Amino acid sequence: MDRRNFLKKVGVGTAAAAAATTVNAPYVWPKGKTYLWRMVTTWPPELPVLQTGAVRFAKRVEEMSEGRIKIEVYAGGELVPPLGTFDAVSQGTVECGSGASYYWAGKTPAAQWFSAVPFGLNAQGNNAWFYSGGGLQLWEEVYAPFNVVPRPQGNTGVQMGGWFNKKINTIDDYKGLKMRIPGLGGKVVAKAGGTVVLLAGGEIYTSLERGVIDATEWVGPLHDLRMGFYQAAKYYYYPGWHEPGTTLEVIFNKKAYDSLPKDLQAVIDAAAAETNLWSLCEFESQNGAALQTLVNEHKVQLVRFPDEVLKALRKLADETIEEEADKDPMARKVHEAFKAFKAKVGAWGTVSEGAYYNAIG
């Protein structure tokens, strides 16, 4: 008995010592393959938050993986045309890309719901849908036929309504208006009688200045100040009914994503989620100061859309979204899921966020 007790104590002591050594030892990544990826984007070089966010994402992936994944980032036009980003990722020309899903409406109408829906969810609502309401799983399903894996990688928050060279007093003022506006919002403008022009970010200012377009939306004060739109248009309208919380995306070629071990997939997913939060915080923290500069220093005419115009736009938006949803079964599936989630979130928002803002307004 004494011998057995002695051996038992020795075994317990050895296990405890091994456990202590394990707890105190620094974590060491498993040795294995390293990856050098390329990312292309739809954004102009050095564009704050959007392009710099893509660069930040790549840096965080390298840091978090301790150099096991390195991503070279190319702005729009440096390696492929800005609107060629999706095809480059889909075809495996590059491993990943950054943009906004409504740019790919021509490939699959359902893509539009994952960026911005007119009079739809704000940033908080979109994130709730993606991370906790099944939205991301639907997004993956929509992109699967293209061999693309999506992740949210940012949000602009509520955007501005746009820059105009004529006042919008009634819904009829949209008739004949040439406006750069993508996504479902663009289809609403077209339904109102406007002519929609889809341009990459780097082409907007020149087109507005030369009269190729009469109006444009972009993002909000932070970007609009940098883009210099106040030099080419007279009126700055709000609110951004067309994009109340636009989600930005990082997309991965499925073969490239699946080739990663599970721990590295977790790294890039975590870096995307972190960048998603960071991007929204950057916009929220900087838009106010930029708006003051536009109004106080550049004497921009800040104008609110008339209530009757917003009411008419909302009616047209409801019609447009239903028509888009009817274009294919997947678009209908996504729309119904989005609509149900919006109703659920809206019921809560009325007595939470809505009530609070009314109280302090």
C-alpha positions as CSV (number, residue, x, y, z in Angstrom):
1,M,0.0,0.0,0.0
2,D,2.8,2.4,0.9
3,R,4.5,1.8,-2.5
4,R,1.2,2.4,-4.4
5,N,0.6,5.6,-2.5
6,F,4.1,6.8,-3.2
7,L,3.8,6.1,-7.0
8,K,0.4,7.9,-7.0
9,K,1.8,11.0,-5.3
10,V,4.7,11.0,-7.7
11,G,2.3,10.8,-10.7
12,V,0.1,13.7,-9.4
13,G,3.2,15.8,-8.7
14,T,4.6,15.2,-12.1
15,A,1.3,16.1,-13.8
16,A,1.0,19.3,-11.7
17,A,4.5,20.4,-12.6
18,A,3.8,19.7,-16.3
19,A,0.5,21.7,-16.1
20,A,2.3,24.7,-14.4
21,T,5.0,24.6,-17.1
22,T,2.2,24.6,-19.8
23,V,0.4,27.5,-18.2
24,N,3.5,29.7,-17.9
25,A,4.8,28.9,-21.4
26,P,4.1,31.5,-24.1
27,Y,1.8,30.4,-26.9
28,V,3.7,29.3,-30.0
29,W,1.9,29.2,-33.4
30,P,2.1,25.8,-35.0
31,K,4.8,25.8,-37.6
32,G,3.4,25.5,-41.1
33,K,2.9,27.2,-44.4
34,T,2.9,30.9,-44.8
35,Y,0.6,32.8,-47.3
36,L,1.2,35.8,-49.5
37,W,-2.1,37.2,-50.7
38,R,-3.1,40.1,-52.9
39,M,-6.1,42.3,-52.2
40,V,-7.7,44.7,-54.8
41,T,-10.3,47.3,-53.9
42,T,-12.9,49.5,-55.4
43,W,-11.6,52.6,-53.5
44,P,-9.3,55.4,-54.7
45,P,-5.7,55.4,-53.2
46,E,-5.4,56.7,-49.6
47,L,-9.2,57.3,-49.3
48,P,-9.8,57.6,-45.5
49,V,-11.5,54.7,-43.8
50,L,-12.4,52.8,-47.0
51,Q,-9.0,52.3,-48.6
52,T,-7.1,52.9,-45.4
53,G,-9.4,50.4,-43.7
54,A,-8.5,47.8,-46.2
55,V,-4.8,48.5,-45.6
56,R,-5.4,48.4,-41.8
57,F,-7.2,45.0,-42.2
58,A,-4.2,43.6,-44.0
59,K,-1.8,44.9,-41.3
60,R,-4.0,43.4,-38.5
61,V,-4.1,40.0,-40.3
62,E,-0.3,40.0,-40.5
63,E,0.0,41.0,-36.8
64,M,-2.5,38.6,-35.5
65,S,-1.1,35.7,-37.5
66,E,2.5,36.6,-36.6
67,G,3.4,36.9,-40.2
68,R,1.8,33.7,-41.4
69,I,-0.5,35.7,-43.7
70,K,0.7,38.8,-45.5
71,I,-1.6,40.7,-47.8
72,E,-0.5,43.2,-50.4
73,V,-3.2,45.8,-51.0
74,Y,-3.9,47.5,-54.3
75,A,-6.3,50.5,-54.7
76,G,-8.8,50.6,-57.4
77,G,-7.2,50.7,-60.8
78,E,-3.7,49.8,-59.6
79,L,-4.0,46.1,-60.5
80,V,-7.6,45.7,-61.8
81,P,-10.3,48.3,-62.6
82,P,-12.3,49.3,-59.4
83,L,-15.4,47.6,-60.6
84,G,-13.5,44.5,-61.6
85,T,-12.8,43.6,-58.0
86,F,-15.5,40.9,-57.7
87,D,-14.5,39.1,-60.9
88,A,-10.8,39.2,-59.9
89,V,-11.6,37.5,-56.6
90,S,-14.2,35.1,-58.1
91,Q,-11.8,33.9,-60.8
92,G,-8.9,33.5,-58.3
93,T,-6.8,36.2,-60.0
94,V,-6.3,37.6,-56.5
95,E,-7.2,36.1,-53.1
96,C,-9.3,38.9,-51.7
97,G,-11.0,42.3,-52.4
98,S,-12.7,45.2,-50.7
99,G,-15.8,47.0,-51.9
100,A,-19.6,47.2,-51.4
101,S,-22.0,44.4,-52.4
102,Y,-24.4,46.7,-54.3
103,Y,-21.8,47.1,-57.0
104,W,-22.5,43.5,-58.0
105,A,-26.2,43.8,-58.6
106,G,-25.7,42.9,-62.2
107,K,-24.3,39.5,-61.2
108,T,-27.0,38.7,-58.6
109,P,-29.8,41.1,-57.6
110,A,-29.7,39.7,-54.0
111,A,-26.3,41.2,-53.4
112,Q,-27.8,44.6,-53.0
113,W,-29.5,43.8,-49.6
114,F,-26.1,43.3,-48.0
115,S,-24.9,46.8,-48.5
116,A,-27.8,49.3,-48.2
117,V,-31.5,49.2,-48.5
118,P,-33.4,52.5,-48.9
119,F,-35.3,53.4,-45.6
120,G,-33.8,50.1,-44.3
121,L,-31.6,49.2,-41.4
122,N,-28.9,51.5,-39.9
123,A,-25.4,50.3,-39.1
124,Q,-26.5,48.9,-35.7
125,G,-29.4,47.0,-37.3
126,N,-27.2,45.7,-40.2
127,N,-24.6,44.3,-37.8
128,A,-27.3,42.7,-35.7
129,W,-28.7,41.0,-38.8
130,F,-25.3,39.8,-40.0
131,Y,-23.9,38.5,-36.7
132,S,-27.1,37.5,-34.8
133,G,-30.0,37.3,-37.3
134,G,-28.8,35.0,-40.1
135,G,-27.8,37.7,-42.5
136,L,-24.2,36.6,-43.0
137,Q,-25.3,33.0,-43.7
138,L,-27.6,34.3,-46.5
139,W,-24.8,36.5,-47.8
140,E,-22.5,33.4,-48.0
141,E,-25.3,31.5,-49.8
142,V,-25.7,34.3,-52.4
143,Y,-22.0,34.5,-53.2
144,A,-21.3,30.7,-53.1
145,P,-22.1,30.2,-56.9
146,F,-19.3,32.7,-57.6
147,N,-16.7,31.0,-55.4
148,V,-16.6,34.0,-53.1
149,V,-16.8,34.2,-49.3
150,P,-18.0,37.5,-47.9
151,R,-17.5,39.2,-44.5
152,P,-18.6,42.6,-43.2
153,Q,-15.6,44.9,-43.1
154,G,-17.0,48.4,-42.3
155,N,-20.0,50.6,-42.2
156,T,-20.4,54.3,-43.1
157,G,-23.3,54.9,-40.8
158,V,-26.2,57.1,-42.1
159,Q,-24.9,58.8,-45.2
160,M,-25.7,62.3,-46.6
161,G,-28.4,62.6,-49.3
162,G,-26.0,63.9,-51.9
163,W,-24.7,67.0,-53.8
164,F,-27.0,68.7,-56.2
165,N,-26.7,71.5,-58.7
166,K,-30.5,72.1,-58.6
167,K,-32.9,72.2,-55.7
168,I,-35.2,69.3,-55.0
169,N,-38.5,70.9,-53.9
170,T,-40.8,68.2,-55.2
171,I,-40.4,64.6,-56.4
172,D,-40.8,65.9,-60.0
173,D,-37.4,67.6,-59.7
174,Y,-35.8,64.2,-60.1
175,K,-37.1,63.9,-63.7
176,G,-34.3,64.2,-66.1
177,L,-31.7,64.5,-63.3
178,K,-28.4,62.7,-64.1
179,M,-27.2,61.3,-60.8
180,R,-24.4,59.1,-59.7
181,I,-26.1,56.7,-57.2
182,P,-25.6,52.9,-57.0
183,G,-27.6,50.1,-55.6
184,L,-31.3,50.1,-54.8
185,G,-31.2,53.8,-54.1
186,G,-30.2,54.4,-57.7
187,K,-33.2,52.3,-58.9
188,V,-35.5,54.5,-56.8
189,V,-34.1,57.6,-58.4
190,A,-34.6,56.0,-61.8
191,K,-38.2,55.2,-60.9
192,A,-38.6,58.9,-60.0
193,G,-37.5,59.8,-63.5
194,G,-33.8,60.3,-63.0
195,T,-31.0,59.0,-65.1
196,V,-28.6,56.9,-63.0
197,V,-24.9,56.9,-63.8
198,L,-22.6,54.3,-62.0
199,L,-19.1,55.7,-61.5
200,A,-16.1,54.6,-59.4
201,G,-15.1,57.1,-56.7
202,G,-12.1,58.5,-58.6
203,E,-14.3,59.6,-61.6
204,I,-17.1,61.4,-59.7
205,Y,-15.6,64.9,-59.1
206,T,-14.6,65.4,-62.8
207,S,-18.0,64.2,-64.0
208,L,-19.8,66.6,-61.6
209,E,-17.6,69.5,-62.5
210,R,-18.0,69.0,-66.2
211,G,-21.8,68.5,-66.1
212,V,-21.7,64.9,-67.1
213,I,-23.8,64.4,-64.0
214,D,-26.1,66.9,-62.2
215,A,-25.8,65.3,-58.8
216,T,-24.0,62.6,-56.8
217,E,-24.1,60.9,-53.5
218,W,-20.9,59.5,-52.1
219,V,-20.6,58.9,-48.3
220,G,-20.7,61.8,-45.8
221,P,-18.9,64.9,-44.7
222,L,-15.5,63.3,-43.9
223,H,-15.2,62.0,-47.5
224,D,-17.1,64.7,-49.3
225,L,-14.8,67.4,-47.9
226,R,-11.8,65.5,-49.1
227,M,-13.3,64.8,-52.5
228,G,-13.9,68.5,-52.9
229,F,-17.5,68.2,-54.1
230,Y,-18.3,71.6,-52.5
231,Q,-16.4,73.1,-55.4
232,A,-18.6,71.5,-58.0
233,A,-22.1,71.5,-56.6
234,K,-24.3,74.0,-54.8
235,Y,-26.6,72.1,-52.4
236,Y,-25.8,69.4,-49.9
237,Y,-28.9,67.4,-49.0
238,Y,-29.7,65.2,-46.0
239,P,-30.8,62.7,-44.7
240,G,-29.3,59.8,-46.7
241,W,-32.6,57.9,-47.2
242,H,-30.9,55.7,-49.8
243,E,-28.1,54.4,-47.6
244,P,-29.0,54.5,-43.8
245,G,-26.1,52.3,-42.8
246,T,-24.0,51.0,-45.7
247,T,-22.0,47.9,-45.0
248,L,-18.6,47.5,-46.7
249,E,-17.3,44.1,-47.5
250,V,-14.1,42.0,-47.7
251,I,-14.4,39.1,-50.0
252,F,-12.2,36.0,-50.4
253,N,-11.8,33.6,-53.1
254,K,-13.3,30.4,-51.7
255,K,-10.4,28.1,-52.8
256,A,-8.0,30.5,-51.1
257,Y,-10.1,30.8,-48.0
258,D,-10.6,27.0,-47.7
259,S,-6.9,26.4,-48.1
260,L,-6.2,28.1,-44.8
261,P,-6.1,26.1,-41.6
262,K,-8.9,26.8,-39.2
263,D,-6.9,29.0,-36.9
264,L,-6.0,31.4,-39.8
265,Q,-9.6,31.5,-41.0
266,A,-10.4,32.6,-37.5
267,V,-7.7,35.3,-37.8
268,I,-9.0,36.9,-40.9
269,D,-12.6,36.6,-39.7
270,A,-11.7,38.4,-36.5
271,A,-9.7,41.1,-38.3
272,A,-12.7,41.7,-40.6
273,A,-15.0,42.1,-37.6
274,E,-12.6,44.4,-35.9
275,T,-12.2,46.6,-39.0
276,N,-16.0,46.7,-39.3
277,L,-16.2,48.3,-35.8
278,W,-13.2,50.5,-36.4
279,S,-14.6,51.9,-39.7
280,L,-18.0,52.9,-38.2
281,C,-16.2,54.6,-35.2
282,E,-14.0,56.5,-37.6
283,F,-17.0,57.9,-39.5
284,E,-19.0,58.7,-36.4
285,S,-16.0,60.5,-34.8
286,Q,-15.0,62.6,-37.8
287,N,-18.1,63.5,-39.8
288,G,-19.2,66.2,-37.4
289,A,-16.1,68.3,-37.6
290,A,-16.0,67.8,-41.4
291,L,-19.6,69.0,-41.7
292,Q,-18.7,72.2,-39.7
293,T,-15.8,72.9,-42.1
294,L,-18.1,72.5,-45.1
295,V,-20.7,74.8,-43.7
296,N,-18.6,77.4,-41.9
297,E,-15.5,77.6,-44.1
298,H,-16.8,76.7,-47.5
299,K,-20.3,78.1,-47.1
300,V,-22.0,75.0,-48.3
301,Q,-25.8,75.2,-48.4
302,L,-27.0,72.4,-46.2
303,V,-30.6,71.5,-47.1
304,R,-33.0,68.9,-45.8
305,F,-35.2,67.0,-48.2
306,P,-38.8,68.2,-47.9
307,D,-41.1,65.8,-46.0
308,E,-43.3,65.4,-49.0
309,V,-40.2,64.4,-51.1
310,L,-39.1,61.8,-48.5
311,K,-42.7,60.5,-48.4
312,A,-42.8,60.1,-52.1
313,L,-39.3,58.5,-52.2
314,R,-40.3,56.0,-49.5
315,K,-43.3,54.9,-51.6
316,L,-41.1,54.5,-54.7
317,A,-38.6,52.6,-52.6
318,D,-41.1,50.1,-51.4
319,E,-42.2,49.5,-55.0
320,T,-38.7,49.3,-56.3
321,I,-37.5,46.8,-53.6
322,E,-40.4,44.5,-54.3
323,E,-39.7,44.6,-58.0
324,E,-36.1,43.8,-57.4
325,A,-37.0,40.9,-55.1
326,D,-39.1,39.4,-57.9
327,K,-36.1,39.2,-60.2
328,D,-35.0,35.9,-58.9
329,P,-35.8,33.4,-56.1
330,M,-32.7,34.2,-54.1
331,A,-33.4,38.0,-54.1
332,R,-36.9,37.2,-52.8
333,K,-35.6,34.9,-50.1
334,V,-33.1,37.6,-48.9
335,H,-35.7,40.3,-49.0
336,E,-38.2,38.4,-47.0
337,A,-35.5,37.6,-44.4
338,F,-34.4,41.3,-44.3
339,K,-37.9,42.6,-44.0
340,A,-38.8,40.2,-41.2
341,F,-35.7,41.2,-39.2
342,K,-36.3,44.9,-39.9
343,A,-39.8,44.6,-38.4
344,K,-38.5,42.9,-35.3
345,V,-35.6,45.4,-34.8
346,G,-37.9,48.3,-35.6
347,A,-40.4,47.3,-32.9
348,W,-37.6,47.5,-30.3
349,G,-36.0,50.6,-31.8
350,T,-39.2,52.6,-31.5
351,V,-39.1,52.3,-27.7
352,S,-35.3,52.4,-27.4
353,E,-33.2,54.4,-29.9
354,G,-36.1,56.3,-31.4
355,A,-37.6,57.3,-28.2
356,Y,-34.2,58.4,-26.8
357,Y,-33.4,60.6,-29.8
358,N,-36.9,62.2,-29.7
359,A,-36.3,62.9,-26.0
360,I,-33.0,64.7,-26.6
361,G,-34.0,66.3,-29.9
